Amino acid sequence: MSERTEAQKRATKKWNDTNMKERYDRVQLLVPKGRKADLQSHASSRGESLNGFVNRAIDNQLELDNMKEGVTDCRYI
């Protein structure tokens, strides 16, 4: 696959700057040194991005917690 041109990079950045802020909240996650590489490797081995893996892990934990508490109307699961 060929490299992206500068115009493509600018267009992607412009789209991200406009749309990402409207559609997503940003959460900063701090992990011990070396843990990020472990998480990225784990996610990659399952065909996921690190962000996708973290979101899936959060969804799974919310579902487990809500099942324990009998909550049935969780917004995101």
Secondary structure, 3 states (H helix, E strand, C coil): CCCCCHHHHHHHHHHHHHHHHHHCCCCCCCCCCCHHHHHHHHHHHCCCCHHHHHHHHHHHHHHHHHHHHCCCCCCCC
